[in-house]
Amino acid sequence: MSREDTIGAGLDQLDKMIDELEVEPTPAQKSVTGRASPVSDSGASKSSKGGLSVYDLTTAALVLAMSCLVGIVFRPPPNLATCDNTCATANDGTCDDGGVEKWPFDSAAKGPGGSCALGSDCADCGSRDFAIPKHFFILACLFTTALLVVGVEQVAKLFLDHLYRDVKQDASNFRRFRVPLTDFPFGVTMVNKLANSCQVREKGLKVCQYIFRGLAYSGYLSKESTKLFKTLSKTTSISRRCFKFLRWVKHFEDLQEARDQKAGTMKFLLFFRVAANFGADWAEDVCSLERVGMLPAGTLSVEFMLFAEYCQLALALVEILVTGARARKEAEVTVLAHQKAKNGDDVSDEKLVKQDRKLALVRLELIKYVSDVGKAIFDCELPYASERVFIGCSLFSGVLSTHKNMVKILK
């Protein structure tokens, strides 16, 4: 169960741990499956005789609901179209309902005023098809993807058995408060450890940046307050860049892991991961030179700035694949470790807790990469991007990244 600090995804180390923990199957297990049958990773009981669990039914319902949602988006029901002239300024030769983007197709004509409800100026604007808001559809896609990639049952266990339970236990006593997935108590020592970590500081600034941006975007503040929070968001973004200079250098260390990987597909993904990381961080450093004023404004082309964002999108997608493989291996290590302990082998409860938390942390990281896709869609200026989704995903990813680095410091 012992493991050393690794560079990169650490897939080879997980394979070695699986080999070390492999349980010799009993004669009864061999007669049925030919191999050992460890306890379930989820720990939840399914119905007898191979029946479906509530999580299986939830997964099927999610897929069905998402299929219906996609159908409604691309083929809006004609009976839901809106066309009347109840607007006070209807039939005056000017479209006054504000229009709506009929994405993913062409945009509808937009009225200059938008003073009336959608579809209430039919004489001037024409009929308005039923349209699901972009942000709702994108969030539904990301949410469903995260649940299907990680697993409905695993996500439920992650939040209920680890995050919610730990926070609930500590809520009654502030002195006992811990960062979720750690046992480190709150106090001066914890604050000093976190304050001395550049990564925790940078990720904490990321959370602040998108809180400020969300407040500015909310529309509930005065013009002065909105302007203030926009300025704070930009200033915080520039501050973060000072922490991230030369971050691309560390990715050279990941090349060895890619070279040592034996599986052809995973070898390609690991090399692609290094290239995307290097391209994104190097291009971001160059862009930062202009953002902080070291290069005159307008020096870099829009295409060059978008190059870094597309690298981030490609990186998020490949990280989902690589981290998904890593999560499956961590789950196998966890199952084998619990089986060893159940069989009376020398696997302490402390090691089992650490392994359970390691698995939970990897699954949180996988969810974070799905969220990064929502952020990258807006950064790449794709036509169906939504700023609401961008702010929400950026803030969510920032919180998960901050937590991950806090766990590393406090473990």
Contacts in CASP RR format, 6 or more apart in sequence:
PFRMAT RR
TARGET T0000
AUTHOR 0000-0000-0000
METHOD contacts of the structure
MODEL  1
MSREDTIGAGLDQLDKMIDELEVEPTPAQKSVTGRASPVSDSGASKSSKG
GLSVYDLTTAALVLAMSCLVGIVFRPPPNLATCDNTCATANDGTCDDGGV
EKWPFDSAAKGPGGSCALGSDCADCGSRDFAIPKHFFILACLFTTALLVV
GVEQVAKLFLDHLYRDVKQDASNFRRFRVPLTDFPFGVTMVNKLANSCQV
REKGLKVCQYIFRGLAYSGYLSKESTKLFKTLSKTTSISRRCFKFLRWVK
HFEDLQEARDQKAGTMKFLLFFRVAANFGADWAEDVCSLERVGMLPAGTL
SVEFMLFAEYCQLALALVEILVTGARARKEAEVTVLAHQKAKNGDDVSDE
KLVKQDRKLALVRLELIKYVSDVGKAIFDCELPYASERVFIGCSLFSGVL
STHKNMVKILK
1 17 0 8 1.000
1 21 0 8 1.000
1 337 0 8 1.000
1 347 0 8 1.000
1 351 0 8 1.000
1 355 0 8 1.000
3 13 0 8 1.000
3 17 0 8 1.000
4 13 0 8 1.000
6 13 0 8 1.000
6 257 0 8 1.000
7 253 0 8 1.000
7 254 0 8 1.000
7 256 0 8 1.000
7 257 0 8 1.000
8 253 0 8 1.000
8 254 0 8 1.000
8 257 0 8 1.000
9 257 0 8 1.000
9 270 0 8 1.000
9 273 0 8 1.000
9 322 0 8 1.000
9 323 0 8 1.000
9 325 0 8 1.000
9 326 0 8 1.000
10 257 0 8 1.000
10 326 0 8 1.000
11 257 0 8 1.000
11 261 0 8 1.000
11 266 0 8 1.000
11 322 0 8 1.000
11 325 0 8 1.000
11 326 0 8 1.000
11 329 0 8 1.000
12 257 0 8 1.000
12 260 0 8 1.000
12 261 0 8 1.000
14 326 0 8 1.000
14 329 0 8 1.000
14 330 0 8 1.000
14 332 0 8 1.000
14 333 0 8 1.000
15 329 0 8 1.000
17 333 0 8 1.000
18 329 0 8 1.000
18 332 0 8 1.000
18 333 0 8 1.000
18 336 0 8 1.000
21 333 0 8 1.000
21 336 0 8 1.000
21 337 0 8 1.000
21 339 0 8 1.000
21 340 0 8 1.000
22 36 0 8 1.000
22 336 0 8 1.000
23 36 0 8 1.000
23 38 0 8 1.000
23 336 0 8 1.000
23 339 0 8 1.000
23 340 0 8 1.000
23 343 0 8 1.000
24 36 0 8 1.000
25 33 0 8 1.000
25 34 0 8 1.000
25 35 0 8 1.000
25 36 0 8 1.000
25 37 0 8 1.000
26 36 0 8 1.000
29 35 0 8 1.000
29 36 0 8 1.000
29 37 0 8 1.000
36 339 0 8 1.000
38 335 0 8 1.000
38 336 0 8 1.000
38 338 0 8 1.000
38 339 0 8 1.000
39 335 0 8 1.000
39 338 0 8 1.000
39 339 0 8 1.000
39 342 0 8 1.000
40 335 0 8 1.000
41 154 0 8 1.000
41 331 0 8 1.000
41 334 0 8 1.000
41 335 0 8 1.000
41 359 0 8 1.000
42 55 0 8 1.000
42 153 0 8 1.000
42 154 0 8 1.000
42 157 0 8 1.000
43 157 0 8 1.000
44 53 0 8 1.000
44 55 0 8 1.000
44 153 0 8 1.000
44 157 0 8 1.000
45 53 0 8 1.000
46 52 0 8 1.000
46 53 0 8 1.000
46 56 0 8 1.000
47 53 0 8 1.000
53 153 0 8 1.000
55 151 0 8 1.000
55 152 0 8 1.000
55 153 0 8 1.000
55 156 0 8 1.000
58 152 0 8 1.000
59 147 0 8 1.000
59 148 0 8 1.000
59 151 0 8 1.000
59 152 0 8 1.000
62 144 0 8 1.000
62 147 0 8 1.000
62 148 0 8 1.000
62 152 0 8 1.000
63 144 0 8 1.000
63 148 0 8 1.000
65 144 0 8 1.000
66 140 0 8 1.000
66 141 0 8 1.000
66 144 0 8 1.000
69 132 0 8 1.000
69 137 0 8 1.000
69 140 0 8 1.000
72 130 0 8 1.000
72 132 0 8 1.000
73 104 0 8 1.000
73 132 0 8 1.000
73 137 0 8 1.000
74 104 0 8 1.000
76 129 0 8 1.000
76 130 0 8 1.000
76 131 0 8 1.000
77 130 0 8 1.000
78 129 0 8 1.000
80 129 0 8 1.000
80 130 0 8 1.000
81 127 0 8 1.000
81 128 0 8 1.000
81 129 0 8 1.000
81 130 0 8 1.000
82 118 0 8 1.000
82 119 0 8 1.000
82 120 0 8 1.000
82 122 0 8 1.000
82 127 0 8 1.000
82 128 0 8 1.000
82 130 0 8 1.000
83 119 0 8 1.000
83 122 0 8 1.000
83 126 0 8 1.000
83 127 0 8 1.000
83 128 0 8 1.000
84 119 0 8 1.000
84 120 0 8 1.000
84 122 0 8 1.000
85 91 0 8 1.000
85 120 0 8 1.000
85 121 0 8 1.000
85 122 0 8 1.000
85 123 0 8 1.000
86 116 0 8 1.000
86 117 0 8 1.000
86 120 0 8 1.000
87 96 0 8 1.000
87 97 0 8 1.000
87 115 0 8 1.000
87 116 0 8 1.000
87 117 0 8 1.000
87 120 0 8 1.000
87 121 0 8 1.000
88 116 0 8 1.000
89 96 0 8 1.000
89 115 0 8 1.000
89 116 0 8 1.000
89 121 0 8 1.000
90 96 0 8 1.000
90 116 0 8 1.000
90 120 0 8 1.000
90 121 0 8 1.000
90 122 0 8 1.000
90 123 0 8 1.000
90 124 0 8 1.000
91 121 0 8 1.000
91 123 0 8 1.000
91 124 0 8 1.000
92 124 0 8 1.000
93 123 0 8 1.000
93 124 0 8 1.000
94 111 0 8 1.000
94 112 0 8 1.000
94 124 0 8 1.000
95 109 0 8 1.000
95 110 0 8 1.000
95 111 0 8 1.000
95 112 0 8 1.000
95 121 0 8 1.000
95 124 0 8 1.000
95 125 0 8 1.000
96 111 0 8 1.000
96 113 0 8 1.000
96 114 0 8 1.000
96 115 0 8 1.000
96 116 0 8 1.000
96 121 0 8 1.000
96 124 0 8 1.000
96 125 0 8 1.000
97 111 0 8 1.000
97 114 0 8 1.000
97 116 0 8 1.000
97 117 0 8 1.000
97 118 0 8 1.000
97 119 0 8 1.000
97 120 0 8 1.000
97 121 0 8 1.000
97 125 0 8 1.000
97 128 0 8 1.000
98 110 0 8 1.000
98 111 0 8 1.000
98 113 0 8 1.000
98 114 0 8 1.000
98 115 0 8 1.000
98 116 0 8 1.000
98 118 0 8 1.000
98 125 0 8 1.000
99 108 0 8 1.000
99 109 0 8 1.000
99 110 0 8 1.000
99 111 0 8 1.000
99 114 0 8 1.000
99 118 0 8 1.000
99 125 0 8 1.000
99 128 0 8 1.000
100 108 0 8 1.000
100 118 0 8 1.000
100 128 0 8 1.000
100 131 0 8 1.000
101 107 0 8 1.000
101 108 0 8 1.000
101 131 0 8 1.000
101 134 0 8 1.000
102 108 0 8 1.000
102 129 0 8 1.000
102 131 0 8 1.000
103 131 0 8 1.000
103 134 0 8 1.000
103 383 0 8 1.000
103 384 0 8 1.000
104 383 0 8 1.000
104 384 0 8 1.000
108 125 0 8 1.000
108 128 0 8 1.000
109 125 0 8 1.000
111 125 0 8 1.000
118 128 0 8 1.000
119 125 0 8 1.000
119 126 0 8 1.000
119 127 0 8 1.000
119 128 0 8 1.000
134 384 0 8 1.000
134 385 0 8 1.000
134 386 0 8 1.000
134 389 0 8 1.000
135 386 0 8 1.000
135 388 0 8 1.000
135 389 0 8 1.000
138 374 0 8 1.000
138 377 0 8 1.000
138 384 0 8 1.000
138 386 0 8 1.000
138 389 0 8 1.000
139 389 0 8 1.000
142 370 0 8 1.000
142 371 0 8 1.000
142 373 0 8 1.000
142 374 0 8 1.000
142 389 0 8 1.000
142 393 0 8 1.000
145 370 0 8 1.000
145 373 0 8 1.000
146 155 0 8 1.000
146 366 0 8 1.000
146 367 0 8 1.000
146 370 0 8 1.000
146 371 0 8 1.000
147 155 0 8 1.000
149 320 0 8 1.000
149 324 0 8 1.000
149 366 0 8 1.000
149 370 0 8 1.000
150 158 0 8 1.000
150 327 0 8 1.000
150 363 0 8 1.000
150 366 0 8 1.000
150 367 0 8 1.000
154 331 0 8 1.000
154 363 0 8 1.000
155 363 0 8 1.000
155 367 0 8 1.000
158 360 0 8 1.000
158 363 0 8 1.000
158 364 0 8 1.000
162 180 0 8 1.000
162 181 0 8 1.000
162 356 0 8 1.000
162 357 0 8 1.000
162 360 0 8 1.000
163 180 0 8 1.000
163 181 0 8 1.000
166 178 0 8 1.000
166 180 0 8 1.000
166 181 0 8 1.000
167 180 0 8 1.000
169 176 0 8 1.000
170 176 0 8 1.000
170 177 0 8 1.000
170 178 0 8 1.000
174 186 0 8 1.000
175 185 0 8 1.000
175 186 0 8 1.000
176 185 0 8 1.000
176 186 0 8 1.000
177 185 0 8 1.000
177 186 0 8 1.000
178 184 0 8 1.000
178 185 0 8 1.000
178 186 0 8 1.000
179 190 0 8 1.000
179 403 0 8 1.000
179 406 0 8 1.000
179 407 0 8 1.000
179 410 0 8 1.000
180 403 0 8 1.000
181 357 0 8 1.000
181 360 0 8 1.000
181 361 0 8 1.000
181 403 0 8 1.000
181 407 0 8 1.000
182 357 0 8 1.000
182 406 0 8 1.000
182 407 0 8 1.000
182 410 0 8 1.000
182 411 0 8 1.000
184 190 0 8 1.000
184 193 0 8 1.000
184 410 0 8 1.000
190 410 0 8 1.000
193 409 0 8 1.000
193 410 0 8 1.000
194 200 0 8 1.000
194 406 0 8 1.000
194 409 0 8 1.000
194 410 0 8 1.000
195 201 0 8 1.000
197 405 0 8 1.000
197 409 0 8 1.000
198 243 0 8 1.000
199 243 0 8 1.000
199 405 0 8 1.000
199 408 0 8 1.000
200 402 0 8 1.000
200 405 0 8 1.000
200 406 0 8 1.000
200 409 0 8 1.000
201 243 0 8 1.000
202 240 0 8 1.000
202 243 0 8 1.000
202 244 0 8 1.000
203 398 0 8 1.000
203 401 0 8 1.000
203 402 0 8 1.000
203 405 0 8 1.000
204 398 0 8 1.000
204 402 0 8 1.000
205 236 0 8 1.000
205 239 0 8 1.000
205 240 0 8 1.000
205 243 0 8 1.000
206 240 0 8 1.000
206 394 0 8 1.000
206 398 0 8 1.000
206 401 0 8 1.000
206 402 0 8 1.000
207 395 0 8 1.000
207 398 0 8 1.000
207 399 0 8 1.000
207 402 0 8 1.000
208 236 0 8 1.000
209 233 0 8 1.000
209 236 0 8 1.000
209 237 0 8 1.000
209 240 0 8 1.000
209 394 0 8 1.000
210 233 0 8 1.000
210 391 0 8 1.000
210 392 0 8 1.000
210 394 0 8 1.000
210 395 0 8 1.000
210 398 0 8 1.000
211 395 0 8 1.000
212 229 0 8 1.000
212 230 0 8 1.000
212 232 0 8 1.000
212 233 0 8 1.000
212 236 0 8 1.000
213 229 0 8 1.000
213 230 0 8 1.000
213 233 0 8 1.000
213 391 0 8 1.000
213 394 0 8 1.000
214 229 0 8 1.000
214 233 0 8 1.000
214 391 0 8 1.000
214 392 0 8 1.000
214 395 0 8 1.000
215 221 0 8 1.000
215 225 0 8 1.000
215 229 0 8 1.000
216 226 0 8 1.000
216 227 0 8 1.000
216 229 0 8 1.000
216 230 0 8 1.000
216 233 0 8 1.000
217 387 0 8 1.000
217 388 0 8 1.000
217 391 0 8 1.000
219 226 0 8 1.000
221 229 0 8 1.000
237 291 0 8 1.000
238 291 0 8 1.000
238 292 0 8 1.000
241 284 0 8 1.000
241 288 0 8 1.000
241 291 0 8 1.000
241 292 0 8 1.000
242 292 0 8 1.000
244 281 0 8 1.000
244 284 0 8 1.000
244 285 0 8 1.000
244 288 0 8 1.000
245 285 0 8 1.000
245 288 0 8 1.000
246 285 0 8 1.000
247 281 0 8 1.000
247 285 0 8 1.000
248 277 0 8 1.000
248 278 0 8 1.000
248 279 0 8 1.000
248 281 0 8 1.000
248 282 0 8 1.000
248 285 0 8 1.000
251 274 0 8 1.000
251 277 0 8 1.000
251 278 0 8 1.000
251 281 0 8 1.000
254 270 0 8 1.000
254 273 0 8 1.000
254 274 0 8 1.000
254 277 0 8 1.000
255 271 0 8 1.000
255 274 0 8 1.000
257 270 0 8 1.000
258 267 0 8 1.000
258 270 0 8 1.000
258 271 0 8 1.000
258 273 0 8 1.000
258 274 0 8 1.000
259 267 0 8 1.000
261 267 0 8 1.000
261 270 0 8 1.000
266 322 0 8 1.000
266 325 0 8 1.000
269 318 0 8 1.000
269 321 0 8 1.000
269 322 0 8 1.000
270 322 0 8 1.000
272 314 0 8 1.000
272 318 0 8 1.000
273 315 0 8 1.000
273 318 0 8 1.000
273 319 0 8 1.000
273 322 0 8 1.000
276 311 0 8 1.000
276 312 0 8 1.000
276 314 0 8 1.000
276 315 0 8 1.000
276 318 0 8 1.000
277 315 0 8 1.000
279 307 0 8 1.000
279 308 0 8 1.000
279 311 0 8 1.000
280 308 0 8 1.000
280 311 0 8 1.000
280 312 0 8 1.000
280 315 0 8 1.000
283 304 0 8 1.000
283 305 0 8 1.000
283 307 0 8 1.000
283 308 0 8 1.000
283 311 0 8 1.000
284 308 0 8 1.000
286 300 0 8 1.000
286 304 0 8 1.000
287 300 0 8 1.000
287 304 0 8 1.000
287 305 0 8 1.000
287 308 0 8 1.000
289 295 0 8 1.000
290 296 0 8 1.000
290 297 0 8 1.000
290 298 0 8 1.000
290 299 0 8 1.000
290 300 0 8 1.000
306 380 0 8 1.000
306 381 0 8 1.000
309 376 0 8 1.000
309 379 0 8 1.000
309 380 0 8 1.000
309 381 0 8 1.000
310 380 0 8 1.000
312 372 0 8 1.000
312 375 0 8 1.000
312 376 0 8 1.000
312 379 0 8 1.000
313 373 0 8 1.000
313 376 0 8 1.000
313 377 0 8 1.000
313 379 0 8 1.000
313 380 0 8 1.000
315 372 0 8 1.000
316 369 0 8 1.000
316 370 0 8 1.000
316 372 0 8 1.000
316 373 0 8 1.000
316 375 0 8 1.000
316 376 0 8 1.000
317 373 0 8 1.000
319 369 0 8 1.000
319 372 0 8 1.000
320 366 0 8 1.000
320 369 0 8 1.000
320 370 0 8 1.000
320 373 0 8 1.000
323 362 0 8 1.000
323 365 0 8 1.000
323 366 0 8 1.000
323 369 0 8 1.000
324 366 0 8 1.000
326 362 0 8 1.000
327 359 0 8 1.000
327 362 0 8 1.000
327 363 0 8 1.000
327 366 0 8 1.000
330 355 0 8 1.000
330 358 0 8 1.000
330 359 0 8 1.000
330 362 0 8 1.000
331 359 0 8 1.000
333 355 0 8 1.000
333 359 0 8 1.000
334 355 0 8 1.000
334 356 0 8 1.000
334 358 0 8 1.000
334 359 0 8 1.000
337 347 0 8 1.000
337 351 0 8 1.000
337 352 0 8 1.000
337 355 0 8 1.000
338 352 0 8 1.000
340 347 0 8 1.000
341 347 0 8 1.000
341 349 0 8 1.000
341 352 0 8 1.000
357 407 0 8 1.000
361 404 0 8 1.000
361 407 0 8 1.000
364 400 0 8 1.000
364 403 0 8 1.000
364 404 0 8 1.000
365 400 0 8 1.000
365 404 0 8 1.000
367 400 0 8 1.000
368 396 0 8 1.000
368 397 0 8 1.000
368 398 0 8 1.000
368 400 0 8 1.000
368 401 0 8 1.000
368 404 0 8 1.000
371 393 0 8 1.000
371 396 0 8 1.000
371 397 0 8 1.000
371 400 0 8 1.000
372 393 0 8 1.000
372 397 0 8 1.000
373 393 0 8 1.000
374 389 0 8 1.000
374 390 0 8 1.000
374 393 0 8 1.000
375 390 0 8 1.000
375 393 0 8 1.000
375 394 0 8 1.000
375 397 0 8 1.000
377 384 0 8 1.000
377 385 0 8 1.000
377 389 0 8 1.000
377 390 0 8 1.000
378 385 0 8 1.000
378 386 0 8 1.000
378 387 0 8 1.000
378 389 0 8 1.000
378 390 0 8 1.000
379 390 0 8 1.000
END
